[in-house]
Amino acid sequence: MKAFVLRSYGSPSQLENADVDTPVPADDEVLVRVRATSVNPYDWHFMRGEPRIARLMPGIMGLRAPNLTILGCDMAGEVEAIGKNVTQFAPGDGVFALLPGGGFAAYAAVREDLLARKPENLSYAQAAAVPMAAVTALLALRDRGGIQPGQKVLVNGASGGVGTFAVQIARALGATVTAVCSARHTEVVRSIGAEDVIDYRAQDFTRNGHRYDLLLDIAGNRPAAAGRRVLTPNGTCVVVGGPAGRWVQPVRHTIASLALAPLISQSIVMADAVGCTKKRQNLETLTKLIEAGQVTPVIDRTYPFGELPEAVSYQEEGHSQGKVVVTV
């Protein structure tokens, strides 16, 4: 089969379109013919081996060479074959999943407990845009942020993959949403449910005098000490991302934010979709919201499989409006 293989850390040009063996599903695995994948910061961080401090953390990145040779944590496709212990799926089923890796390939062997049925009203390309970004947004708002109907939510970084899902999920859970993004994304974030939009280039959202019950900090372009100014006395800041860096960012931003938490009345927590142990259940929750018409993926660009390195390069620039998808 064809797969983009990463043999050494570096730029998207290091992704080699190669012929590799088609995986054979284990007893508890499903072989999926991948129809589409999408690109996330998770992928290009592993591609570059950055932040480099992560190479020193056990089980994450290899010190000198990547542990993960086929990237791609988002996948949507069709069941091709099943292991003997699989009971929930059959050949021909449409599925999607949040994977450790393997989505940048024609086929992927996936543990049954990671798979969920694809939303009926989405194409494979649309479904592939969902897993990492939407699960992150759901965990941040519902599980870590404890969002409640009627609350006011501020989403900093509202126009990207996580942000566009967060705006919609917050609305679906009964909150009112203010979005922080650049002016050119105003129309899109309003169209998916933001009541107000703040252009971060024209206004410092931490000094506008408004208060929110929940701040979802995706962009990480303001220190936590500044972000707490926008919170109510018992508000919560959920840290998702931060500025990219070669050595310690965004890890430094996250650690600095969490270190402030014991010193203030507000809560500062982080959301981690990678370490989540209920990936299928979260995808099933998202499917209900999607099939009810409350959430839909925002897709900036779609690339063919042969142009996957170009898709990674574009997403890495950090200016995409919603998701970047690759059809296989």
VEXVO-5935 format. One line per 4 residues: their letters; for each residue x, y, z of N, C-alpha, C. Coordinates in steps of 0.02 Angstrom, whole numbers. Last residue first. Layout:
N
A) X/Y/Z/X/Y/Z/X/Y/Z  ...;
END
This chain:
328
VTVV) -393/515/19/-349/458/3/-381/417/-52  -386/689/51/-424/631/28/-377/577/3  -357/790/187/-324/755/132/-366/694/114  -393/953/254/-410/883/243/-373/855/184;
VKGQ) -387/1066/380/-354/1049/316/-360/974/308  -515/1167/462/-473/1108/453/-443/1103/383  -521/1339/501/-548/1272/511/-495/1221/494  -421/1419/407/-488/1434/434/-524/1367/442;
SHGE) -247/1431/439/-304/1398/408/-368/1416/445  -128/1479/485/-178/1528/465/-241/1496/435  -16/1400/513/-59/1423/568/-112/1473/550  78/1332/441/82/1405/441/37/1436/493;
EQYS) 39/1200/447/91/1222/493/99/1297/495  -47/1189/341/-75/1189/408/-25/1216/459  46/1190/235/-5/1243/240/-33/1246/311  119/1073/261/153/1138/259/103/1195/268;
VAEP) 20/977/246/53/985/311/86/1054/315  -8/993/110/-61/1004/159/-31/1016/228  114/956/55/92/1025/46/36/1042/96  115/819/89/164/864/118/145/938/111;
LEGF) 1/774/8/-3/777/81/52/821/112  -22/756/-124/0/822/-103/-2/830/-27  -75/630/-142/-7/643/-167/21/710/-146  -207/646/-96/-158/611/-55/-86/625/-77;
PYTR) -269/815/-124/-264/743/-140/-206/712/-102  -341/926/0/-286/907/-44/-293/834/-64  -444/1060/43/-439/987/34/-386/972/-18  -461/1192/164/-436/1165/101/-437/1089/102;
DIVP) -554/1217/272/-521/1270/235/-501/1245/166  -703/1169/342/-645/1145/305/-618/1201/262  -786/1139/486/-767/1195/442/-702/1174/408  -910/1017/526/-840/1035/516/-833/1096/470;
TVQG) -1044/1059/635/-1022/1037/569/-950/1058/559  -1173/1040/754/-1101/1046/741/-1087/1022/671  -1309/1023/749/-1282/1073/795/-1208/1087/784  -1371/922/680/-1361/985/645/-1333/1040/690;
AEIL) -1378/797/730/-1432/842/750/-1426/911/717  -1259/744/688/-1319/721/654/-1381/762/672  -1175/812/780/-1168/823/707/-1232/803/671  -1215/763/903/-1219/835/891/-1217/850/816;
KTLT) -1188/626/882/-1256/648/898/-1264/723/884  -1049/632/862/-1092/609/808/-1164/631/820  -1004/667/989/-998/715/934/-1043/696/876  -1028/546/1054/-1062/607/1077/-1061/659/1021;
ELNQ) -939/465/982/-1011/451/978/-1052/511/1002  -818/520/1021/-838/524/951/-912/511/943  -823/483/1156/-824/553/1138/-843/563/1065  -816/344/1145/-875/375/1175/-879/449/1157;
RKKT) -688/327/1087/-748/308/1050/-809/343/1078  -604/380/1190/-606/411/1124/-669/392/1085  -572/377/1328/-640/364/1304/-649/395/1235  -450/418/1375/-462/346/1372/-531/328/1345;
CGVA) -337/543/1319/-406/526/1336/-417/450/1327  -215/586/1276/-217/541/1333/-287/519/1353  -256/672/1172/-212/615/1158/-216/564/1214  -329/775/1226/-365/725/1187/-323/663/1174;
DAMV) -324/865/1362/-279/820/1327/-318/766/1291  -327/1025/1435/-365/971/1403/-317/931/1360  -292/1099/1597/-276/1086/1527/-319/1028/1501  -337/1239/1703/-329/1168/1689/-310/1160/1616;
ISQS) -364/1348/1829/-328/1342/1766/-312/1268/1757  -490/1437/1915/-460/1373/1899/-423/1378/1833  -471/1580/2026/-497/1546/1967/-460/1479/1957  -395/1626/2132/-461/1597/2147/-490/1559/2087;
ILPA) -218/1579/2134/-275/1622/2117/-341/1587/2132  -116/1491/2152/-108/1557/2181/-168/1602/2171  -127/1373/2083/-135/1371/2156/-135/1440/2189  -106/1420/1943/-171/1399/1969/-176/1399/2045;
LALS) 20/1442/1894/-15/1499/1924/-78/1477/1962  55/1324/1835/91/1343/1896/57/1401/1931  -18/1322/1718/-39/1278/1772/-6/1297/1838  58/1417/1643/-13/1428/1658/-35/1387/1718;
AITH) 182/1356/1634/177/1420/1667/105/1436/1686  146/1241/1560/173/1234/1628/166/1299/1667  105/1301/1438/59/1260/1477/82/1255/1549  221/1367/1396/160/1405/1407/112/1366/1451;
RVPQ) 310/1258/1382/323/1310/1432/260/1350/1448  254/1186/1274/256/1156/1341/266/1210/1394  253/1228/1141/207/1260/1188/208/1232/1259  422/1276/1186/352/1295/1174/318/1242/1130;
VWRG) 553/1224/1187/508/1211/1243/436/1232/1232  614/1224/1050/642/1191/1109/591/1175/1162  544/1285/945/588/1229/930/607/1190/993  367/1320/957/437/1336/968/480/1275/958;
APGG) 204/1398/950/251/1345/931/323/1368/945  100/1450/1084/143/1467/1027/193/1411/1014  -29/1330/1126/15/1385/1140/58/1399/1080  -177/1247/1189/-117/1253/1148/-73/1310/1171;
VVVC) -266/1238/1298/-263/1186/1247/-197/1188/1209  -324/1273/1456/-268/1283/1411/-265/1224/1363  -459/1351/1522/-436/1286/1497/-383/1298/1444  -504/1437/1662/-466/1442/1601/-442/1372/1582;
TGNP) -652/1482/1747/-604/1430/1729/-570/1446/1663  -710/1586/1886/-707/1562/1817/-652/1511/1806  -740/1653/2000/-736/1579/2004/-733/1548/1934  -737/1788/1959/-697/1765/2017/-689/1690/2023;
TLVR) -725/1779/1777/-761/1794/1838/-721/1767/1898  -588/1827/1672/-629/1777/1705/-667/1807/1764  -498/1913/1619/-563/1909/1585/-610/1861/1620  -383/1898/1693/-420/1961/1700/-489/1958/1668;
RGAA) -323/1783/1655/-367/1778/1713/-407/1843/1723  -236/1822/1552/-300/1790/1536/-348/1788/1594  -125/1868/1622/-167/1916/1585/-235/1887/1571  -78/1750/1673/-91/1805/1720/-134/1859/1687;
APRN) -53/1674/1559/-111/1657/1601/-128/1714/1649  -8/1777/1417/8/1738/1477/-54/1727/1520  -67/1750/1251/-66/1794/1309/-49/1752/1371  -76/1655/1155/-37/1715/1139/-36/1767/1194;
GAID) -145/1536/1147/-89/1541/1194/-46/1602/1182  -250/1484/1069/-195/1520/1037/-134/1526/1082  -338/1428/1160/-308/1386/1108/-246/1419/1080  -418/1436/1299/-359/1467/1272/-324/1419/1224;
LLLD) -571/1473/1347/-537/1418/1313/-479/1449/1275  -639/1528/1492/-593/1548/1439/-561/1485/1411  -792/1553/1569/-745/1504/1544/-705/1534/1487  -863/1662/1609/-861/1605/1654/-807/1555/1634;
YRHG) -795/1827/1587/-823/1765/1561/-817/1709/1613  -808/2004/1569/-791/1945/1609/-828/1884/1582  -734/2152/1498/-785/2100/1499/-761/2040/1539  -627/2240/1487/-674/2250/1541/-729/2198/1546;
NRTF) -525/2224/1398/-585/2258/1374/-640/2265/1426  -405/2159/1415/-413/2225/1446/-476/2262/1423  -392/2045/1344/-384/2039/1417/-395/2105/1453  -396/2077/1211/-457/2050/1241/-452/2043/1317;
DQAR) -341/2213/1137/-317/2166/1187/-377/2139/1225  -371/2240/965/-394/2249/1034/-364/2194/1079  -323/2212/840/-346/2280/853/-362/2293/926  -290/2080/840/-240/2127/815/-259/2200/830;
YDIV) -402/2012/880/-345/2016/927/-291/2064/904  -560/2059/869/-501/2056/826/-440/2066/871  -693/1971/933/-640/2019/950/-581/2007/904  -865/1952/914/-799/1934/889/-751/1990/906;
DEAG) -1014/1876/981/-969/1933/974/-901/1907/949  -1076/1753/959/-1117/1814/965/-1075/1876/954  -1042/1619/851/-1014/1669/897/-1058/1731/898  -1095/1527/756/-1127/1537/821/-1097/1587/869;
ISRV) -1050/1518/628/-1056/1455/665/-1078/1465/738  -1044/1648/583/-1090/1602/549/-1099/1536/587  -941/1701/659/-1010/1723/672/-1060/1673/642  -835/1639/598/-849/1622/667/-918/1647/688;
VETH) -843/1696/466/-850/1624/477/-868/1609/549  -824/1833/485/-886/1808/455/-897/1734/470  -693/1843/541/-753/1863/578/-816/1832/551  -572/1821/485/-611/1762/502/-677/1778/535;
RASC) -510/1942/470/-531/1908/408/-571/1845/422  -474/1983/599/-533/2012/567/-556/1973/506  -428/1841/702/-412/1899/660/-475/1921/623  -509/1809/861/-475/1787/800/-456/1850/761;
VATV) -614/1756/985/-555/1797/973/-519/1767/912  -789/1757/1018/-732/1728/982/-676/1779/975  -905/1717/1139/-867/1771/1109/-803/1741/1080  -1058/1633/1160/-987/1629/1142/-962/1695/1114;
TAGL) -1162/1559/1283/-1153/1612/1233/-1078/1620/1223  -1213/1385/1300/-1175/1444/1319/-1179/1497/1264  -1271/1261/1268/-1312/1313/1299/-1276/1376/1319  -1209/1168/1194/-1215/1153/1266/-1247/1211/1304;
ARAI) -1201/1228/1071/-1245/1169/1077/-1257/1152/1150  -1104/1325/1099/-1173/1345/1084/-1221/1287/1094  -995/1239/1115/-1016/1282/1170/-1088/1306/1160  -988/1185/986/-1004/1141/1043/-1027/1182/1103;
QVAF) -953/1298/909/-1016/1263/897/-1036/1219/957  -828/1336/964/-883/1385/959/-950/1348/953  -756/1217/945/-771/1241/1013/-829/1291/1012  -738/1206/807/-780/1157/842/-801/1183/910;
TGVG) -656/1316/790/-720/1315/755/-766/1262/784  -543/1281/873/-586/1338/887/-653/1336/853  -481/1171/813/-513/1163/879/-563/1220/892  -446/1239/688/-481/1176/692/-517/1167/758;
GSAG) -474/1420/704/-437/1360/684/-479/1297/691  -542/1527/757/-550/1514/686/-514/1452/662  -520/1559/891/-584/1529/872/-589/1507/800  -431/1600/990/-407/1557/936/-466/1521/905;
NVLV) -517/1592/1131/-459/1627/1104/-424/1582/1053  -676/1606/1174/-633/1559/1139/-577/1599/1106  -770/1625/1317/-725/1660/1272/-678/1609/1241  -937/1610/1371/-875/1576/1353/-835/1619/1304;
KQGP) -1054/1618/1497/-1020/1656/1445/-951/1626/1434  -1193/1506/1528/-1128/1536/1542/-1102/1574/1482  -1308/1441/1489/-1313/1511/1511/-1247/1544/1527  -1262/1279/1543/-1306/1322/1503/-1309/1392/1533;
QIGG) -1087/1256/1580/-1157/1252/1599/-1199/1297/1554  -932/1165/1577/-977/1215/1548/-1050/1202/1568  -812/1114/1631/-875/1108/1667/-928/1156/1642  -685/1108/1577/-714/1174/1591/-779/1172/1629;
RDRL) -663/972/1563/-616/1012/1602/-645/1080/1620  -782/925/1497/-750/888/1551/-705/932/1595  -829/1029/1406/-874/989/1448/-839/959/1509  -714/1095/1349/-774/1131/1371/-815/1091/1422;
ALLA) -615/998/1325/-598/1063/1356/-660/1096/1385  -683/895/1261/-652/883/1326/-639/949/1362  -721/964/1142/-771/935/1187/-742/924/1257  -597/999/1085/-645/1051/1104/-696/1024/1154;
TVAA) -544/869/1063/-509/918/1106/-557/971/1131  -638/820/973/-631/788/1039/-595/834/1087  -612/907/865/-677/909/899/-675/875/967  -477/877/830/-499/945/846/-563/946/886;
MPVA) -475/734/809/-430/768/856/-457/836/877  -603/708/718/-580/676/781/-537/717/828  -649/786/596/-678/790/662/-633/768/719  -609/769/467/-593/833/498/-612/835/572;
AAQA) -664/651/425/-593/651/442/-571/716/475  -792/692/389/-783/652/450/-710/652/473  -767/756/267/-791/795/324/-779/757/390  -725/645/191/-681/703/200/-702/745/260;
YSLN) -837/564/194/-776/541/226/-728/599/239  -979/670/235/-937/633/189/-876/607/226  -1112/657/354/-1047/683/334/-1016/639/281  -1227/601/403/-1234/660/362/-1168/692/342;
EPKR) -1190/495/486/-1224/481/422/-1226/541/375  -1030/486/559/-1095/519/555/-1126/512/486  -957/323/570/-955/389/540/-1025/421/542  -938/237/722/-971/241/657/-971/314/633;
ALLD) -772/226/790/-843/243/796/-873/247/726  -631/147/868/-673/162/810/-744/182/830  -564/103/977/-550/171/955/-597/193/899  -593/-30/997/-619/18/1046/-603/91/1029;
ERVA) -527/-98/894/-599/-90/891/-624/-36/938  -378/-25/831/-412/-60/885/-486/-46/883  -339/-33/659/-362/8/715/-395/-36/768  -236/-18/526/-262/-67/573/-277/-32/638;
AYAA) -264/66/374/-242/71/443/-275/15/483  -215/111/207/-250/67/254/-222/79/324  -147/217/149/-206/191/114/-247/145/159  -100/350/263/-89/288/227/-153/265/195;
FGGG) -98/431/382/-69/453/319/-51/393/276  -139/371/501/-190/395/455/-164/417/387  -44/336/595/-62/287/544/-112/310/493  -74/366/772/-42/380/708/-66/328/658;
PLLA) -166/356/874/-98/379/890/-59/399/828  -326/422/814/-273/371/818/-209/399/847  -492/429/811/-436/469/834/-381/420/852  -599/385/670/-562/371/732/-510/424/746;
FVGD) -742/315/584/-691/365/593/-659/355/661  -827/217/455/-802/229/523/-756/290/524  -945/121/372/-910/184/372/-891/202/444  -934/-53/333/-956/0/378/-913/63/370;
GPAF) -872/-149/255/-918/-102/222/-942/-46/266  -866/-280/374/-841/-250/312/-894/-208/278  -922/-225/537/-920/-274/483/-893/-241/421  -914/-209/717/-908/-183/649/-904/-241/600;
QTVN) -917/-266/842/-957/-205/831/-958/-181/759  -832/-373/864/-905/-385/862/-946/-325/841  -679/-455/848/-716/-393/836/-790/-409/827  -600/-566/854/-635/-547/915/-678/-484/907;
KGIA) -539/-582/731/-588/-633/752/-627/-613/814  -536/-424/640/-506/-478/679/-559/-523/709  -599/-381/477/-601/-377/549/-564/-436/580  -584/-269/334/-582/-335/365/-581/-327/440;
EVEG) -627/-140/296/-606/-189/245/-608/-260/272  -728/-4/328/-701/-66/355/-688/-116/298  -677/152/268/-723/97/262/-691/33/288  -645/310/353/-640/262/299/-691/207/304;
AMDC) -544/434/426/-611/411/410/-606/364/351  -434/497/549/-447/449/496/-521/437/488  -300/580/628/-370/582/607/-380/534/548  -165/569/642/-206/547/699/-280/548/682;
GLIT) -27/547/560/-98/551/542/-142/525/598  124/456/515/86/504/553/12/501/532  228/328/528/171/349/487/127/392/531  323/321/629/346/329/560/290/345/511;
LNPA) 367/364/785/307/358/744/326/371/671  490/392/834/459/327/851/400/312/806  615/475/738/546/470/760/526/399/778  777/495/814/736/477/756/664/465/780;
RLGM) 829/533/935/863/554/874/822/541/810  726/502/1029/776/553/1043/808/579/979  552/490/984/619/462/988/671/517/997  421/550/1090/459/554/1028/526/518/1037;
IGPM) 360/465/1202/328/516/1161/363/520/1093  420/376/1292/361/355/1255/329/406/1211  487/498/1403/479/428/1384/414/415/1346  554/646/1341/499/618/1380/486/546/1357;
LRAI) 643/702/1258/670/675/1320/617/640/1362  570/758/1159/610/699/1141/640/665/1203  518/872/1212/475/813/1211/513/750/1192  612/969/1189/609/942/1256/566/878/1259;
RPEG) 585/1010/1061/637/959/1071/638/931/1141  412/1019/1016/471/1048/1047/522/994/1066  476/922/877/475/984/917/409/990/955  492/839/770/523/821/833/527/880/880;
RMFH) 428/860/652/488/901/665/525/879/728  323/767/665/364/769/604/430/806/617  263/802/784/299/738/780/344/736/719  210/925/742/256/923/799/297/858/798;
WDYP) 126/884/640/189/916/621/237/925/681  24/818/716/62/784/664/129/818/649  -27/914/805/0/852/831/46/818/780  -87/1005/718/-22/1021/746/12/960/776;
NVST) -157/899/586/-162/933/650/-92/955/673  -248/856/442/-183/875/471/-195/915/535  -343/707/403/-334/779/407/-270/794/446  -402/588/280/-368/605/343/-366/681/348;
ARVR) -502/465/196/-481/534/207/-446/539/274  -511/330/181/-539/372/128/-517/445/135  -429/182/216/-433/254/232/-458/292/171  -497/38/260/-473/71/200/-483/146/210;
VLVE) -451/-41/408/-492/11/378/-459/36/314  -464/-181/504/-426/-153/448/-472/-104/411  -472/-187/677/-510/-180/615/-465/-151/562  -428/-298/815/-420/-240/770/-464/-245/708;
DDAP) -411/-406/894/-455/-354/919/-452/-291/876  -320/-486/823/-386/-513/840/-436/-460/861  -246/-372/701/-243/-420/756/-315/-441/774  -239/-349/524/-271/-334/589/-262/-390/639;
VPTD) -96/-306/441/-141/-363/453/-173/-352/521  -57/-171/330/-60/-201/396/-110/-258/399  36/-185/183/-30/-172/210/-35/-206/278  203/-126/174/157/-182/182/90/-158/209;
VDAN) 229/17/66/242/-22/127/191/-78/130  297/134/-40/260/71/-38/279/33/25  288/312/0/322/248/-10/273/190/-13  325/470/6/269/430/-20/297/363/-42;
ELQS) 397/539/147/410/502/86/350/460/66  428/685/223/374/636/216/380/603/147  519/785/215/543/722/242/490/667/237  453/898/178/487/862/125/515/795/148;
PSGY) 409/956/297/364/911/261/397/873/203  566/944/393/512/980/361/465/931/326  609/827/524/623/881/478/560/913/450  673/667/574/640/729/588/657/782/536;
SRLV) 656/522/467/696/566/509/658/632/519  555/452/407/614/414/428/660/457/472  390/436/380/438/484/409/496/444/437  291/403/238/333/377/291/383/430/314;
FAKM) 135/387/177/187/437/186/227/418/249  94/243/79/92/279/143/147/332/142  13/119/-16/48/183/-14/40/214/55  42/-60/0/0/0/0/44/62/0;
END
